[in-house]
Amino acid sequence: MEELKYKPTWQEIREQSGKDAAHKLAHLVNNCSHTSDAFIGELKVEHQTLQQSVTRLMLEWLEYVGSDEYWYDARNHRNPVYP
């Protein structure tokens, strides 16, 4: 009898792909010697529709960081920039 294997849904695959991409990007910028040249070099040769989608994603991130939902930790508590 063949063992049944769990097959993830498309939603689960997309969610995991997003998590993986975020971790890889964070790892890239956490490297003290990183440059954006390779990232930009690869992105600039992608199809314009994909470039637009990446830009839209980055703008969504900036909007989130600028929102009241964005959490900051106690290290910033006494910083005059934060309430």
C-alpha positions as CSV (number, residue, x, y, z in Angstrom):
1,M,0.0,0.0,0.0
2,E,1.4,3.4,-1.0
3,E,1.9,5.9,1.8
4,L,-0.2,9.0,1.5
5,K,1.9,12.2,1.5
6,Y,0.7,15.6,2.5
7,K,0.4,17.9,-0.5
8,P,0.5,21.6,0.5
9,T,-2.1,24.0,-1.0
10,W,-1.1,26.8,-3.3
11,Q,-1.8,29.2,-0.5
12,E,0.6,27.4,1.8
13,I,3.2,27.3,-1.0
14,R,2.9,31.0,-1.7
15,E,3.0,31.8,2.0
16,Q,6.2,29.7,2.5
17,S,7.8,31.2,-0.6
18,G,7.1,34.7,0.8
19,K,8.6,33.8,4.1
20,D,11.7,32.3,2.4
21,A,12.1,35.4,0.2
22,A,11.9,37.7,3.3
23,H,14.5,35.7,5.2
24,K,16.8,35.7,2.2
25,L,16.5,39.4,1.7
26,A,17.1,40.0,5.4
27,H,20.1,37.8,5.3
28,L,21.4,39.7,2.3
29,V,21.2,43.1,4.0
30,N,22.4,41.8,7.3
31,N,25.7,40.9,5.7
32,C,28.0,43.8,6.6
33,S,29.7,43.8,3.2
34,H,26.6,43.6,1.0
35,T,26.1,45.8,-1.9
36,S,22.9,46.3,-3.8
37,D,24.7,46.0,-7.2
38,A,23.9,42.3,-7.6
39,F,20.3,42.6,-6.5
40,I,19.7,45.6,-8.8
41,G,21.6,44.0,-11.6
42,E,19.4,40.9,-11.5
43,L,16.2,42.8,-11.0
44,K,16.8,45.2,-13.9
45,V,16.9,42.3,-16.4
46,E,13.6,40.8,-15.2
47,H,10.4,41.5,-17.1
48,Q,8.9,44.9,-16.5
49,T,5.8,43.4,-15.0
50,L,7.9,41.6,-12.4
51,Q,9.8,44.7,-11.7
52,Q,6.5,46.6,-11.1
53,S,5.4,43.8,-8.7
54,V,8.6,43.9,-6.7
55,T,8.3,47.7,-6.5
56,R,4.7,47.4,-5.4
57,L,5.8,44.9,-2.7
58,M,8.5,47.3,-1.5
59,L,6.1,50.2,-1.4
60,E,3.6,48.1,0.7
61,W,6.5,47.4,3.1
62,L,7.2,51.1,3.4
63,E,3.6,51.9,4.0
64,Y,3.4,49.2,6.8
65,V,6.6,50.5,8.4
66,G,5.0,54.0,8.4
67,S,1.8,52.8,9.9
68,D,0.7,52.6,13.5
69,E,0.6,48.8,13.2
70,Y,4.4,48.7,12.9
71,W,5.9,47.5,16.2
72,Y,9.1,48.8,17.6
73,D,11.0,47.3,20.5
74,A,12.0,48.8,23.9
75,R,15.4,49.9,22.6
76,N,13.5,52.7,20.8
77,H,11.2,53.6,23.7
78,R,13.2,56.6,24.9
79,N,14.1,57.8,21.4
80,P,12.5,61.2,20.9
81,V,11.4,60.1,17.4
82,Y,9.0,57.6,18.9
83,P,6.1,58.5,21.1
